[in-house]
Structures are given as C-alpha cells and as structure tokens.
Amino acid sequence: MKINLLDVKVDKITSREVLNRIEEYLQSQNQYYIVTPNPEFLMEAQRDEEFKKILNYADLAIPDGVGLLWAARFLNLPSGSRLKSIWQVIYSGASLVLYPKYCQSVFPERVTGTDLIYALANRLQKTDYSIFLLGAKGQVAKMASQKLKQKFPDLKIAGAFGGVGEEKGDRITTAIINQAKPDLLLVAYGAPKQEKWIFVAINLPSEIKKKFLSFQQKWPDLPVRWTKEENLHITL
C-alpha cells in the first residue's frame, strides 16, 4: 500500500517487510530500484517535476526518518482554519517528542536509509549476493565498505567507488560497476542527483541494467548498536 504525500507515493511498510521485499527482488531476474524519501525529497519534488516522476517510478519508496512520519501524520490531519492549522502543527510537533508512536498512525515505523544498509549487510552476509557502494566524496565509499566488512566479515562487497559527475565519468563508472558485477548497487550521490543518475543508468544498454539498484543519501558511520528486531545493526 502506498501513501500519497504531496503527490509523492511512499510505501506503508515495516523494516522486516522491506528486507523481505529486497530478497524477493534479488531472487528475480528483473531490475528494480528503491528510493528512501524524506521531507527534503518531498520539498524538492515540488520544485522538480522530473525528480517527482522518478520517485514515483520506483518499485519501493521507503519512508526515511521520523521527519517523514511526522509529515505524513500532519498532512493527513483534517483541514481547517488558519488558527486550527497552526495548532495542529504545534500539537503534532510536540507529540513527536512526547509521544513518538503518534507519528506511526500513518506509517507503521521509522525505516532510515542508514539503518537499511546495516540490516541488509547483516542479512546478505548469509547469502551469495554481493553489494557495490557508489558515491559520496573521495575515499568515503571505500572507507564505508571497509567498516562494513569489519562488522560483517562474510559480506561480499564487489567494489566501492566515489564516482565521477561528468558524462565521461559516468561511462567510466558504469564500466567499473559492470566489471564488478554486483547484485546490489547502493548509490550515495545525494538527492536528486542520485535518483536521476540511476534513472539514466537503468536504461543503458549494459550489464548494469540487470542489477538491483538502491539509493542511499550517505554512507553510514560506525559505531552501531545491536537490536533484537531482525538482529539489525542500527546507528547510534
């Protein structure tokens, strides 16, 4: 089920369901891509129609962070007078702090892109699927891959590359990814660049078209803490 937030469709889904869905995607021969919308995505989509269309084209749109949960709750409140609307903002904002579950009345839980990386790493290390980290700046992707490997020794990392923003650089990037042959590509160019880059990449006549493609806003930093739910690693 998808929730419409300012004409951006976001999936009503739990973290466990996200992981199960991704495993289904990986087992398929088709290509898929995931986006992780947050409030900034929604605002950018109001200014950039192309970005909005790309978000809505995604196979899975995961609500990223508590801010989107609050936005969903507020946008679903009954409309009223200006004074009433101001009160609704204050009330819903206070509830975010005093009663966090208030924001879960639209989306069942908070699922962040960073949390998703750790959850995937934990689950994929038990499989033969490999990942490739693309984006960020300098050696950040490589450093993040090293940290993930330290925490998840059995995780198969096909490669890590900062990427090049120019058109020529995109061809180089695509060639590097094709050579690595990952099952899962994680992109961290920052929105909306990462979404637009992927949307072009999945239509290129190359091996990259066969890969499952996922977006992230940034690579996670350690340390992490262990949780009971699905044995997820979550950032502190």
N, C-alpha and C positions, 0 to 999 in steps of 0.2 A: 504494500500500500504506500502511495506517495502523498505527501502533504505539499500543497501549493503555498509558497511563501514569496510574495511579490513576484509572481509568475516564474519562480524557480522551483522545480519539483524536487523534493527531498524525501528519501525513503524513511518510513517509520519502521525502524529495525533495531535489534539489540546487537551487542558486540558478538555474542555467540552466533547469531544468525548471519552476521557479516562474515565471520570466519568460515562458516559452513557454505555460504554462497560463493566465497572466493575459491574454496576447494572444488566446488562444482565447476566453476569457470576453468580452473586449471586442468580438470579432467576432460574438458571439452576441446575439440579441435577448432572451435570458433574463436574469434578475437573479442575481447571485452575491455572496457576501461571503467575505472572508478574515479569519482571526484569526491572531495571532502569539503563541502560548502560550509563557510562560517558567515557571520554577519557582514564582514567586509566583502565577501563574494556577492552577497545579495545587493549591496550598495553599488558595487562595480557593475553588476549585471543591469542595473537601472540605467547606467550611462553607456553601456557597451552591449548592443543588441547581439552582436556576433558571439560574445562571451556567454550571454544568456542562452543562446541556442545550443552552444557546445555543452554547457552544463546540463541542459535538458536532454541532450542526446546520449548522455552517459547511461551505462547499464545499471549503475548503482551510485546513488548520491548519499553519502554518509553524513549525518549532522555532526559537524566538528565543533565540539566545545559547548560549554554551558551557555555562552552568549547566544547561540542559535536556538537553544532550548527556550531561553527567555524570550527571544524574538518571536518564536512560534507561539508561545503562550500569550504574549501580548497581542499579536496580530489576530489571534482567534478570540479575543475578548469582544463582547458586543459593542458596536459603535454607539457613541452618544455625543453629548455636548462637549465643547472645548474643555470646560472645567472638569467634567467627568473623565475625559481622556487624560488630562494631567494627573488626576487622582489615580487612574489606572496605571499610569507609568510609575508613579511613586509606590503604589501598593505592590505591583508586580516586581519592581526592583528590590523592595525591602524583603519580599518573600524569597527572592533569590538567595539572600543571605540567611534569613531566619528560618526558612522552610524550603530547602533545596528541592524536595520532591514536588513542590508546587509547579516547577517548570517541566516536570515529567508527565504532565497531563496530556501533552500533545505527542511528544517523542518519549519512548519508554525509558531511555537512559542516555547518558553522555558518552559518545564514542569519538575520541580525538584521533587525528591522523598519526600523532606520535605514539599513542597507545597501540594503534593498529600495527605499526611496524614491529613492536615487541611481541605482540600477540601472534603475528604471522611468523616471525622468526622462531618463536617457541614451537609453533605447530609444524612449520615446514622443515625444521631440523630432523623431524621424524620421517621425512619423505625424501624422494629423489629430486624434488623440484628445486630449482636454483633462482636466485634473485640478482638483479643488477641495479646499482644505485647511480642515478644520473642527476647532475645539477649541483646547486649551491655554489660556493666560490672556492677557487684554489684547490686545495687538497682535502676539503671538508668531506666530500663523499668518500674518499679513500679512508680517512680517519674514522668516519662513522662505520664503514664496513669492517674495519679492524676491531672496533669496540663491539660490534655485533658478533663478530667471530669469537672474540674472547668470552663473551657471555653465552653464546650458543655455539660451541665447538663443532657440532655436527651440521650446522647450517651451511648450505652450499651457496657461496657467493661467486657468481660468474664474472663479476667485474664491478668497477666503480670509476666514474669519470665525471669531471666537472662540467664538461660540455663547452661548446663554443656558440655564441649567439648569432654569428653571421651565417648567411645562406651556405657559403662554402663549408663553414664549420659544422652545419647541420648534416651535410653529406658525410663529413668525417665521423661525426657522432654516430650516425646511422650505421656506417661501416663497422665501427668498433662494436656496437651492440650486436649486429648481425654475426660478427665473428665469435662473440662470446656465447651466443645462442641461449640467453636466459629464458626461463619460463615466466618470470615475473619482473616487470620493469617498474621501478619506483622513480618518479620524476620530482625534482625539487628546484624548479626554476623560479617559483613564486607566481602567484596568480596576477593577471590572467595569462601570462606568457606560457606557463607550463601546460595549461589546458589547450591553448592554441597550437603549441608545438606538437602535442600528442595528436590532436585532431588532424594535423597535416601528416604526421608520421604514420598513422594507421591506414592512410590511403596511398602510401608509397608502394611501388612495385618491388618489394624486397622482403626478406625473411622477417623483418621486424613486424610486418603485418600479421604474423601468426602468433605474436606474443600477447599475453595478458598484460595490460598496461594500467598502472595505478599512479595516482597523483599524491604527492605529499607537499606540504608547504616548506618544511625544513627537516633536516636530519636530526634525530634525537640526540641529546646529550645524556651520558650516564652521570650520576648513579640512578639505579632503578630500585623499586621495591617489589617484592613478590606478593601476589594476591591469590586468594583461594579460587576466585571465579575464573574458570578455564585455565588456571595456572598462568595468568597473564603477567607480563612484566610491565609495570606502569611507572612513568617518570614521577619523581618526587616534586 
